[in-house]
Amino acid sequence: MKPKFKDFYPVISIDSQTIQIGDEPNNAYEITDPDGILIKIIPLLNGKLDTKQIFNLIEERTFSFLELENIIKTLDEIGLIEDSSIDNLKDLNDWQRVRYNNNLNYFNVFSNTNKTKSSYQKKLLETKVLVLGMGGLGSNLLMQLSGLGIGHIKFLDCDEVELKNLNRQVLYSERYIGQPKTKVGFERLSDFNTTINYEMIDKRISSAEDLENIITKDLDFVFCAADNPPMLINSWVNELCVKNNVPFISGGVGLTCGSFYSVKPTISPCLECYYTFIKDQFGQVLDAYDNSNNDYNAAILPNISLVASMMTTDFLRIHLQIAEPISLGKKVIVNFLTSETTFENPWVNNSQCEVCSIEKSMATNLFPK
């Protein structure tokens, strides 16, 4: 191994005995270094020397070779070095290395000597997702997923482009008014990223059965950005994703706040667990939807983009396991007036949940097909 210190991390001398590696509040390490060992070692972690060569180059050593190995191991464990003796881009062709250069720079934050930055991008290139709904949230999600380089993207909608969509739905423009969103989306996305396998489905969803041949076991992830029929669509998605062991994330935007949550079957409680927990209030909520003006839409692009970005980022946390997800088994609420993010109490597994529990006989279906 030829360890290379990730030189995008600044090394800052705090005082004669302390250094700080990194300068971001959530990604910096303050290390006590009274003998100046790290100050001597870090410049030699240039990717050209192996550990033995590094040890031999250090004059007036106050540590053993084993201690040097342990120091390098610790730096590796916290993600501060990579191994330059292997090709960190070996999983990608030349075009992909350029197209996804900034993605790779980001993934390098999470790489170490055992996991290259290109392995994260390679996984995205091999990923198949489904996006339900191509309105404000869905169109933003599709652009972000295409920028990430998701290899296969299916998307579903049944509407045509309207003039009133264009304040927030970034896939479309005025010349596409009156055309199916799926057709326009396919054209625009295929132009944006020519190497992604896009698959369009023009269909109205009115029941769980309508989704049975769409949410399938070969998917790696589902994004629910559809809002009709209200609440029912989320239950159907939950049911089929649990059945097929496919993680999903769902979100929406209201007047002054947005929200999203995610479910990973066998890992987190499912949406039905949550609905069962609040079943006393749930019927009233559904009645309120039925009696309200569901056509009233106050979504603007900045708010939509914020929620879409947070959903996509949590997808990366879940799918690439780069950090702890913030929405798994709980609802995240984003306040557009204050930019504050709050969380509902985490959901609790229902041992008799008719969707995700083995013992389903005593459960009651809140959303019959």
C-alpha positions in Angstrom: 0.0 0.0 0.0 1.1 3.5 -0.8 -1.0 5.8 1.5 -1.9 9.2 0.2 -3.3 11.9 2.5 -6.4 13.5 1.0 -4.9 16.9 0.4 -8.3 18.6 0.1 -8.3 18.5 3.9 -6.3 21.5 5.3 -4.0 20.8 8.2 -4.2 23.6 10.7 -1.9 24.1 13.7 -4.1 25.1 16.6 -1.2 25.3 19.1 2.2 23.6 19.8 0.4 20.4 20.8 -2.7 20.3 18.7 -3.6 20.2 15.0 -6.9 20.3 13.2 -7.5 18.3 10.0 -10.3 19.8 7.9 -12.1 23.1 8.3 -15.8 22.2 8.0 -17.7 22.1 11.4 -19.1 18.7 10.7 -16.1 17.2 9.0 -13.0 18.3 11.0 -10.8 16.4 13.4 -8.9 18.0 16.3 -5.9 15.8 17.2 -3.5 16.1 20.1 0.0 15.8 18.7 2.5 16.9 21.4 5.5 15.3 19.8 4.7 16.6 16.3 4.5 13.0 14.9 1.6 13.8 12.6 3.3 16.9 11.3 6.2 14.8 10.3 4.1 12.0 8.8 1.4 13.7 6.8 3.8 15.4 4.2 5.2 11.9 3.5 1.8 10.5 2.8 2.1 11.6 -0.8 1.1 8.4 -2.5 4.6 7.7 -3.8 6.0 5.8 -0.8 5.0 2.7 1.0 4.8 2.5 4.8 8.4 1.2 5.2 9.8 3.9 3.0 7.9 6.5 5.0 9.3 5.1 8.2 12.9 5.2 7.0 12.6 8.8 5.8 11.6 10.2 9.2 14.6 11.5 11.2 14.8 11.4 14.9 11.9 9.0 15.3 10.2 8.7 18.6 7.9 5.9 17.5 8.1 2.3 16.2 7.2 1.0 12.8 4.2 -0.7 14.4 3.1 2.6 15.8 3.4 4.2 12.4 1.2 1.5 10.9 -1.4 2.1 13.6 -1.4 5.8 12.9 -1.9 5.3 9.2 -4.7 2.7 10.1 -6.4 5.3 12.3 -6.2 8.0 9.6 -7.7 5.4 7.1 -10.5 4.5 9.5 -11.7 8.2 9.7 -11.4 8.6 5.9 -8.3 10.8 5.6 -6.2 8.6 3.3 -6.5 6.6 0.1 -4.2 3.9 -1.5 -2.5 5.3 -4.6 -1.1 1.9 -5.4 -4.4 1.0 -6.9 -6.3 2.9 -9.6 -9.0 4.8 -7.8 -10.9 5.2 -11.1 -10.6 1.7 -12.3 -14.3 1.1 -12.4 -15.0 3.9 -14.9 -14.2 4.6 -18.5 -12.6 7.8 -19.7 -16.0 9.5 -20.5 -17.4 8.6 -17.1 -14.4 9.9 -15.3 -14.9 13.3 -16.9 -18.7 13.4 -16.8 -18.9 12.4 -13.1 -15.7 14.2 -12.0 -17.4 16.3 -9.3 -19.4 13.3 -8.1 -16.1 11.4 -7.6 -14.6 14.4 -5.7 -17.6 14.2 -3.4 -17.4 10.4 -3.0 -13.7 10.7 -2.2 -14.8 12.1 1.2 -16.1 8.6 2.0 -13.4 6.5 0.3 -10.6 4.7 2.1 -7.9 2.2 1.3 -10.4 -0.6 0.9 -13.1 1.3 -1.0 -12.4 3.6 -3.9 -14.3 6.7 -4.8 -15.2 5.2 -8.2 -16.9 2.2 -6.5 -19.7 4.6 -5.3 -20.2 5.9 -8.8 -20.1 2.4 -10.3 -22.9 1.4 -7.9 -25.0 4.3 -9.1 -24.4 3.4 -12.7 -25.7 -0.1 -11.9 -28.7 1.2 -10.0 -32.3 1.0 -11.2 -34.9 3.3 -9.8 -38.5 4.3 -10.3 -39.9 7.8 -10.0 -43.7 8.0 -9.6 -45.0 11.4 -10.6 -43.4 14.0 -12.9 -44.7 17.2 -11.4 -42.7 19.7 -9.4 -41.1 17.2 -7.1 -40.7 14.4 -9.6 -39.2 16.6 -12.3 -36.6 17.9 -9.9 -35.8 14.4 -8.7 -35.4 13.2 -12.2 -32.8 15.9 -13.0 -30.9 15.2 -9.9 -30.9 11.4 -10.4 -29.7 12.0 -14.0 -26.9 14.2 -12.7 -25.8 11.5 -10.3 -25.6 9.0 -13.2 -28.3 6.5 -12.1 -28.0 3.8 -14.7 -31.7 3.0 -15.3 -34.5 5.4 -14.5 -38.1 4.5 -14.9 -40.7 7.3 -14.6 -44.5 7.4 -14.5 -47.1 10.1 -15.0 -50.4 10.5 -16.9 -50.6 14.3 -17.3 -49.8 16.7 -20.1 -47.6 19.8 -19.7 -49.6 22.9 -18.8 -48.5 26.6 -18.6 -49.2 26.7 -14.9 -46.6 23.9 -14.4 -43.7 26.0 -15.5 -43.1 27.9 -12.3 -41.6 24.8 -10.7 -41.4 21.8 -13.1 -37.9 22.2 -14.5 -38.1 19.4 -17.2 -40.5 21.3 -19.4 -40.7 24.6 -21.3 -43.4 26.5 -23.1 -43.0 24.8 -26.4 -44.0 21.5 -24.8 -47.4 22.7 -23.5 -50.1 20.1 -24.3 -47.6 17.2 -24.7 -47.5 14.2 -22.4 -45.0 14.8 -19.6 -43.6 11.3 -20.0 -42.7 11.9 -23.7 -41.2 15.3 -23.0 -39.3 14.0 -20.0 -37.9 11.2 -22.0 -36.7 13.6 -24.7 -35.2 16.1 -22.3 -33.6 13.6 -20.0 -32.1 11.6 -22.9 -30.5 14.8 -24.2 -29.2 15.7 -20.7 -27.5 12.3 -20.1 -27.2 10.2 -23.2 -25.9 7.1 -21.4 -28.8 6.5 -19.0 -31.4 3.9 -19.8 -34.7 5.9 -19.4 -38.0 4.1 -19.4 -41.3 6.0 -19.6 -44.7 4.8 -18.4 -47.8 6.9 -19.3 -50.4 5.6 -16.9 -52.9 6.7 -14.3 -52.7 4.9 -11.0 -56.1 4.2 -9.4 -55.3 1.1 -7.3 -52.5 -1.1 -5.9 -53.1 -3.4 -8.8 -52.1 -0.7 -11.2 -48.6 -0.7 -9.7 -48.1 -4.5 -9.4 -46.2 -4.7 -12.7 -44.3 -1.4 -12.1 -42.9 -1.8 -8.6 -41.0 -5.0 -9.1 -38.1 -6.9 -7.5 -35.5 -5.7 -10.0 -35.8 -2.2 -8.7 -33.2 -0.8 -6.3 -35.2 2.1 -5.1 -38.5 3.9 -5.6 -39.2 7.6 -5.3 -42.9 8.5 -4.7 -43.6 12.1 -5.9 -47.2 11.4 -6.8 -50.0 12.9 -4.7 -53.1 11.3 -6.2 -55.2 9.7 -4.9 -54.2 11.5 -1.6 -52.5 9.2 1.0 -53.8 6.1 -0.8 -51.0 6.2 -3.4 -48.4 6.1 -0.5 -50.1 3.1 1.0 -50.0 1.2 -2.3 -46.4 2.1 -2.8 -45.5 0.9 0.7 -47.4 -2.4 0.3 -45.6 -3.3 -3.0 -42.2 -2.1 -1.9 -42.4 -4.2 1.2 -43.6 -7.1 -0.8 -40.7 -6.8 -3.2 -38.1 -5.7 -0.6 -37.5 -2.4 -2.4 -36.6 0.7 -0.3 -38.6 3.8 -1.1 -38.8 7.5 -0.2 -41.9 9.7 -0.4 -42.3 13.4 -0.1 -44.6 16.3 -0.7 -44.8 20.1 -0.5 -47.5 22.2 1.2 -48.0 25.9 1.8 -45.2 26.7 4.2 -43.5 23.4 4.7 -42.6 20.2 3.0 -42.0 16.7 4.3 -40.6 13.3 3.4 -40.0 9.9 4.9 -38.4 6.7 3.8 -38.9 3.0 4.4 -36.4 0.1 4.0 -38.1 -3.2 4.3 -36.9 -5.5 7.1 -34.8 -2.6 8.5 -37.4 0.1 9.4 -41.1 0.2 10.3 -43.3 0.5 7.2 -45.8 3.2 6.5 -48.7 0.9 7.6 -47.1 0.6 11.0 -47.2 4.4 11.2 -50.8 4.5 10.0 -51.9 1.9 12.5 -50.2 3.9 15.3 -52.3 7.0 14.4 -55.4 5.2 13.2 -57.7 7.1 15.6 -56.8 10.3 13.9 -56.2 8.9 10.4 -59.8 8.6 9.3 -60.4 12.2 10.2 -57.3 13.2 8.2 -58.6 11.3 5.1 -62.0 12.9 5.4 -60.3 16.3 5.6 -58.5 15.5 2.3 -61.8 14.5 0.7 -63.5 17.7 1.8 -60.6 20.1 1.0 -59.6 21.8 -2.3 -56.9 19.4 -3.5 -56.3 21.5 -6.6 -54.9 24.4 -4.5 -51.2 24.4 -5.2 -48.8 26.9 -3.7 -45.6 25.2 -4.6 -42.7 27.3 -5.9 -39.5 26.2 -7.3 -37.1 27.1 -4.4 -39.3 25.1 -2.0 -39.7 22.2 -4.3 -36.0 22.0 -5.1 -35.1 22.0 -1.4 -37.3 19.0 -0.6 -36.2 17.2 -3.7 -32.5 17.7 -2.9 -33.0 16.5 0.7 -34.8 13.4 -0.6 -32.0 12.6 -3.1 -29.4 13.1 -0.5 -31.1 10.7 1.9 -31.4 8.2 -1.0 -27.6 8.4 -1.3 -27.2 7.8 2.5 -29.5 4.8 2.3 -28.3 3.3 -1.0 -24.5 4.0 -0.7 -24.4 3.8 3.1 -22.3 6.9 3.3 -24.0 8.2 6.4 -27.0 7.7 8.7 -30.3 8.4 6.9 -32.4 11.2 8.4 -35.8 10.0 7.2 -35.7 6.2 7.7 -38.8 5.3 9.6 -39.8 8.8 10.4 -41.1 12.0 8.8 -38.8 14.9 8.2 -40.5 18.3 8.1 -38.9 21.3 6.4 -40.2 24.8 7.3 -39.9 27.0 4.3 -40.3 30.2 6.4 -37.4 29.5 8.8 -35.4 26.8 6.9 -35.7 24.8 10.1 -35.8 21.0 9.8 -37.7 19.0 12.5 -38.5 15.4 12.9 -41.6 13.5 14.0 -41.1 10.8 16.6 -39.6 7.7 15.0 -42.2 5.1 13.9 -42.6 1.9 15.9 -42.7 -1.5 14.4 -46.2 -3.0 14.7 -45.7 -6.7 15.4 -49.1 -7.4 13.8 -48.7 -5.1 10.8 -50.6 -6.6 7.9 -47.9 -5.4 5.4 -44.5 -5.9 7.0 -45.2 -8.4 9.8 -45.1 -12.2 9.5 -48.1 -12.4 11.7 -50.8 -10.6 9.7 -54.0 -12.4 10.8 -55.0 -9.8 13.5 -54.3 -6.7 11.5 -56.9 -4.5 9.9 -56.3 -3.0 6.4 -56.6 0.7 6.5 -56.4 0.9 2.8 -58.4 -1.9 1.1 -57.7 -2.3 -2.5 
